[in-house]
Amino acid sequence: MKKVKIKLESIASVKEFVSVVMLYEFDMDLVSGRYSVDAKSIMGIFSLDLTNPITLVVHTDEPGDFFEKIKGFIVE
């Protein structure tokens, strides 16, 4: 399991993010405060507060090139 902070700033960025995460078999969640949603669910993502960075939790020990594909969304 690995956690990173990401920022989704627009509807287009949410669509792009979901299109990337859908390519991977492993489970991923987005956590904002006490709420957690499936990272592959557009409706779930829009239920979160996207004004601040949110935590992406990736449930795999072998993410392959996943983090390279989403590097544009990752914030420090």
C-alpha positions in Angstrom: 0.0 0.0 0.0 1.3 3.5 -0.9 -0.2 6.9 -0.2 0.3 10.1 -2.2 -1.4 13.5 -2.2 -3.1 14.5 -5.5 -4.9 17.6 -6.7 -7.8 17.4 -9.1 -8.5 21.0 -10.2 -11.2 20.7 -12.9 -13.8 18.4 -14.4 -11.4 17.6 -17.2 -8.6 16.6 -14.7 -11.1 14.3 -12.9 -12.0 12.6 -16.2 -8.3 12.3 -17.2 -7.4 10.9 -13.8 -10.2 8.3 -13.9 -9.3 7.2 -17.4 -5.7 6.5 -16.2 -6.7 4.6 -13.0 -9.2 2.5 -14.9 -6.2 1.0 -16.8 -5.0 -0.7 -13.6 -6.4 -3.9 -11.9 -5.5 -3.0 -8.3 -7.8 -1.2 -6.0 -7.3 2.5 -5.2 -9.2 4.8 -2.9 -9.3 8.6 -2.5 -9.5 9.9 1.1 -10.6 13.4 2.1 -11.1 13.9 5.8 -13.3 11.0 7.0 -14.6 10.1 3.6 -13.2 7.4 1.3 -14.3 6.7 -2.2 -13.2 4.3 -5.0 -10.7 6.2 -7.1 -12.3 4.7 -10.3 -15.7 6.3 -9.5 -16.3 9.7 -11.1 -19.4 10.2 -9.1 -17.5 9.3 -5.9 -14.7 11.7 -6.7 -17.2 14.6 -7.2 -18.7 13.9 -3.8 -15.3 14.9 -2.2 -14.0 18.3 -1.4 -11.7 18.9 -4.4 -10.6 22.4 -3.3 -7.8 20.8 -1.3 -5.4 18.0 -2.1 -6.7 14.6 -1.4 -5.0 11.4 -0.5 -4.7 8.5 -3.0 -4.3 5.1 -1.4 -3.0 2.5 -3.8 -3.6 -1.1 -2.6 -0.7 -3.0 -4.3 2.9 -3.8 -3.8 3.7 -3.7 -7.5 2.3 -0.5 -9.1 4.4 -0.8 -12.2 4.4 2.5 -14.1 1.2 3.8 -12.4 2.9 6.7 -10.4 4.7 7.8 -13.6 1.4 8.0 -15.4 -0.2 10.2 -12.6 2.8 12.4 -11.8 0.9 15.5 -13.2 -1.7 15.1 -10.4 0.7 14.5 -7.5 1.5 17.4 -5.2 4.2 17.5 -2.6 
